Amino acid sequence: MTSRSKLILSALGVALLATPAAAAPQSPQAYGPAAANSVVVDGVVIGADPDARIRGALKREWDSRYGE
């Protein structure tokens, strides 16, 4: 086997292994729980800020717009 055919087979193998990971559906919380500074409504992170007053304002604004 020539080095060129080995290279092509290696590239094909890597492409086949990477395909299932790229095709996996992503959920809003796919990367673990939300950080302590995040504002979460119905399991979806709508924003984040270290200031509790700003987090409250984000939640109130979301509630006023989407009627929660």
C-alpha positions in Angstrom: 0.0 0.0 0.0 1.4 3.4 -0.9 1.6 6.3 1.5 -1.0 8.2 -0.5 -3.6 5.4 -0.2 -2.8 5.1 3.5 -3.5 8.9 3.8 -6.7 8.6 1.9 -7.9 5.6 4.0 -7.0 7.5 7.2 -8.9 10.6 6.2 -11.9 8.4 5.3 -11.8 6.7 8.7 -11.6 10.0 10.6 -14.5 11.4 8.6 -16.7 8.3 9.3 -15.9 8.4 13.0 -16.7 12.2 13.3 -20.0 12.0 11.4 -22.2 10.6 14.3 -21.0 13.3 16.7 -21.7 16.1 14.3 -25.2 14.7 13.5 -26.2 14.4 17.2 -29.1 16.8 18.1 -28.3 19.5 20.6 -30.6 20.4 23.5 -30.6 23.7 25.3 -28.9 22.1 28.4 -26.6 19.7 26.4 -23.5 20.9 28.2 -24.6 20.3 31.8 -26.5 22.4 34.4 -26.8 26.1 34.1 -24.2 28.3 35.9 -25.2 29.9 39.2 -25.5 33.3 37.4 -27.9 32.0 34.7 -31.6 32.9 34.4 -33.5 29.7 33.4 -37.1 29.7 32.3 -38.8 26.3 31.4 -35.4 24.7 31.2 -33.9 27.2 28.7 -31.2 29.7 29.7 -32.4 33.1 28.7 -29.5 35.1 30.1 -26.8 35.4 32.7 -25.3 38.1 34.9 -23.4 38.1 38.2 -25.7 40.8 39.6 -28.9 39.4 41.2 -30.8 42.6 40.3 -30.0 42.2 36.7 -31.0 38.6 36.7 -34.3 39.6 38.3 -34.8 42.2 35.6 -34.1 39.6 32.9 -36.7 37.3 34.4 -39.3 40.1 34.7 -38.7 41.2 31.1 -39.1 37.6 29.9 -42.3 37.2 31.9 -43.8 40.5 30.5 -43.0 39.6 26.9 -44.0 35.9 26.9 -46.7 35.9 29.6 -45.4 33.4 32.1 
